[in-house]
Amino acid sequence: MATNKVTTNVIDMSGNTGGLVWAKGTEAQRPTGVAGDLRLNTTDSRLEYKDNADWKRFSEGSAAGPSVAVSYLVVAGGGSGGADSNSGGAGAGGHRTSFGSTSGGGSSAESSLTLALSTNYTVTVGAGAPTTPVTTPYQGSNGSNSVFATITSSGGGGGVGQFGNPSGKTGGSGGAGGYNNQAGGAGTANQGFAGGSGSAGGSNSGGGGGGASEAGNTDGQGYGGDGLAVSITGASVTYAGGGGGGQTNSPAHPGGDGGGGQGASSAGSNTPGTVNTGGGGGGYGPNSPAGGAAGGSGIVIIRYPNTVTVTVGGGLTSSTATDGSDKVTSFTAGSDTVSFS
């Protein structure tokens, strides 16, 4: 086929709604070329250009519109403690973050999200599980999940009483087993650790609930597992500690760092997980007339460039602050959508 050469300073294609058809051919057909030549390599369907020495591919991306990189912390609601004597403490809510070096369950920090502007994304702050009544089967409940866009953290597992329960409940972090050597429930991969088992000896103790950075009972029988500190707001705060196990004797078993509730004992009553930490509730004991303690509510925190504005739906409770060149928005209750512009 004959070729025609057109020499001009300006090519105006503004009336063309289609695409420009490039010279094309297989890799074997690639010419020597000169700097500035463009072609479509039909061997791998990639555009390429000739620089001063070699043929190189263009950097490619999707045809999507402008976007923003968003770091996140998503902590689910904590579980509630068991409600029979010597019950297990509850597991903390699942802990997932892209900020820092580590996330829950001993995993590495996850990747930040690249989100399109002017697009709605769901945010849900998981509630803590309610107080467990002192009635059969004495099982604590799991906390509720927290969500940001494609990221979901699982509610903490409920602790269980010593009668009629095979093991603590599985959750973001696992709930603990009761007295009589009941096993703790498993945690969720990349979110939290397992609950501890109850004792089978003279300590008359339920196990400690799992936390984001360690399993229940790690620091002693009935101790809640510690949570994990994250500095996404600009200050280091620890989230997702497991609840302590209940026991007949004293002293009381503490919950894990990060909002875990204390287990009951002859020295004092149990306590709930701390609000907006995802902490697990403490297990029941002789001084806990209210039953297994409630879990703490979760939290969702996002960090993004301060040149970007977030629009928050009316169903969410939130606050926004500035830290350096970033904005930080913390969601403490509710469920709705957010968008960026």
ZAMARGU-4260 file (C-alpha; in steps of 0.2 Angstrom, whole numbers, plus 5000, padded with zeros to 4 digits):
<rodrens>
0) 5000/5000/5000 | 5006/5017/4996 | 5009/5029/5010 | 5006/5048/5010 | 5016/5060/5020
5) 5007/5075/5027 | 5017/5089/5034 | 5008/5102/5045 | 5010/5112/5060 | 4992/5109/5067
10) 4980/5095/5066 | 4962/5099/5072 | 4952/5084/5076 | 4940/5093/5088 | 4925/5087/5077
15) 4929/5069/5079 | 4921/5060/5093 | 4930/5044/5090 | 4948/5039/5094 | 4965/5042/5085
20) 4970/5026/5075 | 4989/5023/5078 | 5001/5015/5067 | 5001/4997/5073 | 5010/4980/5071
25) 5017/4965/5081 | 5033/4966/5091 | 5042/4957/5077 | 5036/4971/5065 | 5042/4985/5076
30) 5053/4997/5065 | 5069/5004/5071 | 5061/5021/5072 | 5066/5038/5078 | 5064/5047/5094
35) 5045/5052/5095 | 5038/5038/5085 | 5021/5031/5092 | 5013/5014/5088 | 5002/5001/5095
40) 5011/4984/5099 | 4998/4971/5094 | 5008/4957/5102 | 5003/4964/5120 | 4990/4977/5115
45) 5000/4991/5123 | 5004/5008/5116 | 5023/5012/5115 | 5035/5026/5110 | 5053/5027/5104
50) 5064/5037/5115 | 5082/5041/5110 | 5087/5023/5112 | 5073/5011/5115 | 5054/5007/5112
55) 5045/5010/5129 | 5027/5007/5135 | 5016/5022/5140 | 5011/5022/5158 | 4993/5017/5158
60) 4978/5020/5170 | 4960/5018/5170 | 4948/5030/5162 | 4941/5034/5179 | 4939/5052/5185
65) 4949/5061/5199 | 4952/5052/5215 | 4959/5054/5233 | 4970/5042/5243 | 4962/5039/5260
70) 4970/5031/5275 | 4958/5022/5288 | 4955/5014/5305 | 4940/5003/5306 | 4936/4996/5323
75) 4920/4986/5326 | 4910/4985/5342 | 4916/4974/5356 | 4906/4958/5362 | 4898/4956/5379
80) 4904/4945/5393 | 4896/4929/5399 | 4883/4929/5412 | 4886/4914/5423 | 4898/4913/5438
85) 4916/4913/5432 | 4912/4918/5415 | 4923/4922/5400 | 4927/4940/5395 | 4922/4946/5378
90) 4933/4949/5363 | 4937/4966/5356 | 4930/4972/5339 | 4940/4968/5324 | 4954/4981/5321
95) 4959/4985/5303 | 4970/5000/5298 | 4981/5006/5284 | 4990/5019/5295 | 5006/5014/5303
100) 5015/4998/5301 | 5004/4985/5309 | 4985/4980/5309 | 4975/4969/5320 | 4979/4950/5323
105) 4998/4953/5320 | 4996/4957/5302 | 5005/4971/5292 | 4995/4987/5289 | 4984/4987/5275
110) 4985/4998/5259 | 4976/5015/5259 | 4960/5016/5248 | 4960/5026/5232 | 4942/5033/5231
115) 4934/5042/5217 | 4928/5060/5220 | 4909/5064/5220 | 4905/5046/5224 | 4896/5040/5239
120) 4904/5027/5251 | 4896/5019/5266 | 4902/5022/5284 | 4894/5012/5298 | 4900/5013/5316
125) 4897/4996/5325 | 4888/4996/5341 | 4894/4986/5356 | 4885/4971/5362 | 4872/4974/5375
130) 4873/4968/5393 | 4871/4949/5394 | 4856/4944/5406 | 4859/4931/5420 | 4848/4918/5412
135) 4851/4902/5402 | 4862/4900/5391 | 4872/4914/5399 | 4881/4918/5382 | 4887/4935/5378
140) 4883/4942/5361 | 4894/4948/5347 | 4897/4966/5344 | 4891/4974/5327 | 4902/4976/5312
145) 4910/4993/5307 | 4912/4998/5288 | 4921/5010/5278 | 4919/5008/5259 | 4926/4991/5255
150) 4933/4988/5273 | 4923/4978/5285 | 4929/4974/5303 | 4919/4960/5312 | 4911/4963/5329
155) 4920/4955/5344 | 4915/4938/5350 | 4904/4936/5366 | 4911/4927/5381 | 4902/4912/5389
160) 4896/4906/5406 | 4903/4889/5413 | 4887/4879/5410 | 4880/4873/5393 | 4893/4882/5382
165) 4906/4873/5373 | 4917/4888/5369 | 4918/4907/5368 | 4911/4915/5352 | 4921/4918/5336
170) 4923/4937/5332 | 4935/4951/5326 | 4944/4945/5342 | 4937/4929/5350 | 4926/4929/5366
175) 4933/4918/5381 | 4927/4902/5388 | 4921/4900/5406 | 4927/4890/5421 | 4928/4871/5418
180) 4942/4873/5405 | 4930/4879/5391 | 4940/4885/5375 | 4941/4903/5369 | 4933/4908/5352
185) 4944/4911/5337 | 4948/4929/5331 | 4947/4934/5313 | 4963/4934/5302 | 4970/4951/5301
190) 4958/4958/5314 | 4961/4951/5331 | 4967/4936/5342 | 4958/4922/5350 | 4949/4922/5367
195) 4957/4913/5382 | 4951/4897/5389 | 4943/4896/5407 | 4953/4888/5421 | 4950/4870/5427
200) 4957/4872/5444 | 4956/4882/5460 | 4956/4899/5453 | 4938/4897/5447 | 4941/4909/5433
205) 4934/4913/5416 | 4946/4917/5402 | 4950/4934/5396 | 4944/4940/5379 | 4955/4942/5364
210) 4962/4959/5359 | 4969/4966/5343 | 4987/4963/5348 | 4987/4948/5359 | 4976/4933/5364
215) 4966/4933/5380 | 4976/4925/5395 | 4993/4931/5388 | 4997/4942/5403 | 4989/4929/5416
220) 4974/4918/5418 | 4958/4929/5415 | 4967/4944/5408 | 4960/4952/5393 | 4971/4953/5378
225) 4979/4970/5374 | 4973/4981/5360 | 4983/4990/5347 | 4989/5008/5346 | 4987/5019/5331
230) 4992/5037/5328 | 4980/5041/5313 | 4973/5056/5323 | 4990/5063/5326 | 4990/5056/5344
235) 4993/5038/5349 | 4977/5029/5355 | 4975/5011/5359 | 4959/5002/5352 | 4951/4985/5354
240) 4956/4977/5370 | 4948/4961/5376 | 4937/4960/5392 | 4943/4952/5408 | 4936/4935/5414
245) 4925/4934/5429 | 4930/4924/5445 | 4924/4920/5462 | 4940/4925/5471 | 4950/4941/5470
250) 4958/4952/5463 | 4948/4956/5448 | 4955/4952/5431 | 4958/4968/5421 | 4953/4970/5403
255) 4966/4973/5390 | 4973/4990/5385 | 4962/4998/5373 | 4945/4999/5382 | 4943/4981/5388
260) 4931/4980/5403 | 4936/4972/5420 | 4930/4955/5425 | 4920/4953/5441 | 4927/4946/5457
265) 4924/4945/5475 | 4933/4962/5475 | 4922/4971/5463 | 4909/4971/5449 | 4913/4969/5430
270) 4914/4984/5419 | 4909/4987/5400 | 4921/4990/5386 | 4925/5008/5383 | 4914/5018/5371
275) 4922/5021/5354 | 4937/5009/5357 | 4928/4992/5352 | 4933/4985/5369 | 4926/4969/5375
280) 4915/4968/5391 | 4920/4960/5407 | 4914/4942/5412 | 4901/4940/5426 | 4905/4936/5444
285) 4898/4937/5461 | 4897/4956/5462 | 4889/4958/5445 | 4870/4958/5447 | 4868/4966/5430
290) 4875/4951/5421 | 4889/4950/5408 | 4896/4968/5404 | 4892/4976/5388 | 4904/4979/5374
295) 4911/4996/5369 | 4905/5004/5353 | 4918/5004/5338 | 4925/5019/5328 | 4929/5023/5310
300) 4943/5036/5307 | 4949/5042/5290 | 4964/5053/5285 | 4965/5062/5268 | 4974/5078/5261
305) 4968/5094/5268 | 4964/5100/5250 | 4949/5088/5250 | 4932/5091/5258 | 4922/5077/5264
310) 4903/5078/5264 | 4895/5067/5278 | 4877/5060/5278 | 4865/5065/5292 | 4864/5048/5299
315) 4882/5049/5305 | 4890/5058/5321 | 4907/5064/5316 | 4920/5078/5319 | 4935/5084/5308
320) 4952/5091/5313 | 4968/5095/5304 | 4984/5087/5307 | 4999/5094/5297 | 4994/5093/5278
325) 4980/5081/5281 | 4962/5082/5288 | 4956/5068/5300 | 4937/5064/5301 | 4931/5053/5316
330) 4915/5044/5315 | 4908/5039/5332 | 4890/5033/5329 | 4878/5029/5315 | 4877/5024/5297
335) 4876/5034/5281 | 4887/5038/5266 | 4901/5050/5264 | 4909/5058/5248 | 4924/5068/5244
340) 4927/5083/5233
</rodrens>
